[in-house]
Amino acid sequence: MDFWPTLYVFVLASFIGLGVIRRVSRLLHTPLMSLTNAISAIAVVGAILVTGGDYPLRIRILGAIALFASMTNIVSGFLITDRMLKMFKTDDKRGRS
Amino acid sequence: MPAVGQLGYLVASALFIFALHWMNTPATARKGVYAGVAATTLAIAVTWASASVIHHLWIVGAIAAGFVVGVPLSRVPLTAVPQRTALSHAFGGAAAGLVGTAEYYLRLTEAPHELTAFSMIALITEIILGFLTFTGSLMAAGKLQEIRWVPQRPVTYPLQNVMNLALLAVAVTLGAALTRHPTASWAPMLFPVIIVIALLFGVLLIIPIGGADMPTVIAILNSYAGLSAVAMGFALDNKLLITAGALDGSSGLILAVIMCNAMNRSFTNVLFGAFGQVKPAVAASEERVYKSETIEGAAQVLEQANYVVIVPGYGMAVAQAQHKVRELYDQLKKRGITVKFAIHPVAGRMPGHMNVLLAEADIPYTDLVEMDEINPDMPQVDVALVVGANDVVNPAARTDKSSPIYGMPIIDADKARSVFAIKRSKNPGFAGIDNALYFSDRTWMLFGDAKNVLGELVKQLAGGSGMH
C-alpha cells in the first residue's frame, strides 16, 4: 500500500484544523469540545465495516461494541452541543425580562 | 469502494471543516452542528451501503443501543458537562481500540499479507492510544464526578514518572517486535499484553493529576481520542477518518495549549508535575485575618456602584449558583449599573465551562468578557464580586515568587475599588494555596454557600428598591 498520500492528507488536515480551531470563539470552547467529540466518532465507519462484514462472531462482537460506543458519542455529542449553543443569546434575544 | 462512496466521504470531510468553521461565533455555531450531523449521516449511509456489509440487524441493534444511551447522556445538567465529556472521550478511545483489535485478528487469519509494517504501526498506535484514552478518561470522569473509590487528590509515589515512562517504553518495544513479526506464533498472545499495558498506563497517567488541572487533561485526552481515529484511518486507508481525526486532534491540542498558557505551565509540567505536592509549605504561613461583611452592607455598596464585575469560578458550579447570579445581574442592571463577567480560561473544570453555565442562566454572552479584555478595566471597576473563584484571582501569582502559581495570568480583581468574595469556608482552594486577595484592605468576605449568599443579596436589593 502506498501510504504517502494518506500522510499528506493527515498533515494538511491538521493544518486546516489548527487554522480553523484557532478562530473558534473562546465563549464556545465547551461546545467545541463536544462537537469535535461527535466528529471524531467518525470511527463509526470502521466499526460498521467490522460489525457488518462476513467475519467470525468474536470479531463482529468487538465491532458491535465499538459501533455502540461511537454511536453514543455521535448522538450525545451533537445533541448536547446543540442544547448548549441554543443557550447563547444576545441581550435583545433573551427569553425573559 | 465505488466512486459515489468516495464522493460521499469527500463531501463529509468538507462538511466537517465547515462545521468547525461556523463555531467561530455564537451566531453561526448551530449551523455547524447541522453540518456535522449531515456529514456523519452521509458517512454512515455510504459505509452501510458497502457490498461487504451483510449483517444489517447487528448494525441496527448497535446503533439503536447507541441512541438509548446517547440521548440521556446529552441531557445531563450542565454542571456535569466535564464528566460527560471525559466519558465520551473514553467511549471514543474504546471504539478505536476495539476496531484496531478486531482488524488485527481478522487480518491475521484471513489476510496475513495485509499486515505490512506500515499497517502494523498504525494498528498498534491505534490500540495504544485508544485503550490508554479509554482508562485515562474513565479516571478523569471518575475524579470529576467525585466517585468514592477514585482518589480526588493527586496520588504520587517515588519514581512515578520513571515507572510510567518505562511502562510506555515496554509497550512500544513489544509493539516494535510485533511489527517485525506480525504473524509469528507468539504474536496473537503478545497483542493482548500491549492492550493491558495501555489500559494500565491510562490509569497511571491520570492518578497524579488534581482537579485544577482537569481543563488541560480533558483537552489532551480529546486530542488523543482524535489521534486514535487518525491511526484507524491509516490502518483502514480511509481518508475521511484521517481528516476528521486530525480536526479533533488539533482541536484538543489548541485547547490544551490555551489552558497551559492560562496557567503559565508547560505540557510536561501538567502531565508529570503533580500539583498537590506544594501544600505542606503553604500550611506553615502565619495566621492572617479576614474582614467579613454583612449582606446588608454588601447590598448597599453594590447599589451605589456604577460598574460591577463578577468573577465566577468552579465554586459557582458546585453550588449551582448560576441562576442566582443571573437574578443579581438583573437587579443591578435594573438600576443602570454596568455588569460584566470576567472569565478566566481555566475557571471551572473544562475549557469554556463558565460561559456555558452563565449562558444557561440566560445571561447574554455579550457580557461575558475574557480575562485579557477585562483586566485593563479593573482599576475603574467599583465592585469586583468573586463567586467561587480562587486561584484565578490570587494576586500572589503576580508578586510572590515562592507561590506555586507564580507567573500564572490572573484576573486583576484586587485592582477594583472594592472586592467582595463569596466563600464557603475558610479553607484554601483546590490547589491548596492561600489567597492573598482575601486579606487585602479592599476585600470583604461574604462567608456561606454561594447560592444562599447571592439569594440573600438579591432579596435585599429587591426589597430595598421598593423603599427608596
Interface residues (C-beta under 8 A of the other chain):
Chain A: M1 F3 P5 T6 V9 F10 A13 S14 I16 G17 L18 V20 I21 R22 R23 V24 S25 R26 L27 L28 H29 T30 P31 L32 M33 S34 L35 T36 N37 A38 I39 S40 A41 I42 A43 V44 V45 G46 A47 I48 L49 V50 T51 G52 G53 D54 Y55 P56 R58 I59 R60 L62 G63 A64 I65 A66 L67 F68 A69 S70 M71 T72 N73 I74 V75 S76 G77 F78 L79 I80 T81 D82 R83 M84 L85 K86 M87 F88 K89 T90 D91 K93 R94 G95 R96 S97
Chain B: A12 S13 F16 I17 A19 L20 H21 M23 N24 T25 P26 A29 R30 G32 V33 G36 V37 A39 T40 A43 I44 T47 W48 S50 S52 V53 I54 H55 H56 W58 I59 G61 A62 I63 A65 G66 F67 V69 G70 V71 L73 S74 R75 V76 L78 V81 R84 T85 S88 H89 F91 G92 A94 A95 A96 L98 V99 T101 A102 E103 Y105 L106 T109 E110 T116 F118 S119 I218 A219 N222 A225 G226 S228 A229 V230 M232 G233 F234 L236 D237 N238 K239 L240 L241 I242 T243 A244 G245 A246 L247 D248 G249 S250 S251 G252 L253 I254 L255 I258 D330 I343 P345 M350 P351 G352 H353 N355 V356 A359 E360 D362 P364 Y365 T366 D367 L368 E370
